Amino acid sequence: MDLSELSAGTVVETKKPHACGGTLWEIVRTGADKKIKCKKCGRILVLLPDELRKRVRRIVEET
């Protein structure tokens, strides 16, 4: 997956669910690292681009 197409506001689906059961995440910030927010519980994670690339299954909604 090409991370260059991910921008703030984009919603992605992860391969494994979060502890709350949610699989949808919104990209909050991009740059050297990516900040994502769980759409179900609001938890925020900061991931390196390689980590995010491994976790994302598909892009659900682009802005």
C-alpha positions in Angstrom: 0.0 0.0 0.0 1.2 3.5 -0.9 1.1 5.7 2.2 1.5 8.9 0.1 -2.2 8.8 -0.7 -3.1 8.9 3.1 -3.9 12.4 4.3 -5.5 13.9 7.4 -9.1 12.9 7.6 -8.7 9.6 5.7 -10.4 6.6 7.3 -8.6 3.2 7.1 -9.5 -0.3 8.2 -6.9 -2.3 10.1 -6.3 -6.1 9.8 -6.7 -6.7 13.5 -9.3 -5.1 15.7 -8.4 -2.7 18.5 -9.0 -3.8 22.1 -12.4 -2.0 22.0 -13.4 -4.0 19.0 -13.1 -1.2 16.4 -11.3 -1.7 13.1 -11.8 1.8 11.7 -9.2 4.5 12.3 -9.0 8.1 11.1 -5.7 9.7 10.1 -5.2 12.7 12.3 -1.7 13.8 11.4 0.9 12.9 8.7 4.6 13.6 8.4 7.6 11.6 9.7 5.2 9.6 11.8 1.4 9.0 11.4 -1.1 9.8 14.2 -4.3 7.7 14.0 -7.5 7.8 16.1 -9.9 4.9 16.7 -13.4 5.8 15.4 -15.0 3.7 18.2 -13.2 4.7 21.4 -11.2 7.7 20.5 -7.8 6.2 21.4 -4.9 7.9 19.6 -1.8 6.1 18.4 1.4 7.4 16.8 3.0 5.0 14.3 5.9 5.0 12.0 5.0 4.7 8.3 6.2 1.1 8.1 4.1 0.0 11.1 1.0 1.7 9.7 1.6 0.1 6.3 1.6 -3.4 8.0 -1.6 -2.7 9.9 -3.8 -1.2 7.2 -6.1 -3.5 5.2 -7.8 -1.0 3.0 -8.8 2.7 2.7 -12.4 3.1 3.6 -13.0 6.9 3.0 -10.7 9.6 1.5 -11.0 13.3 2.0 
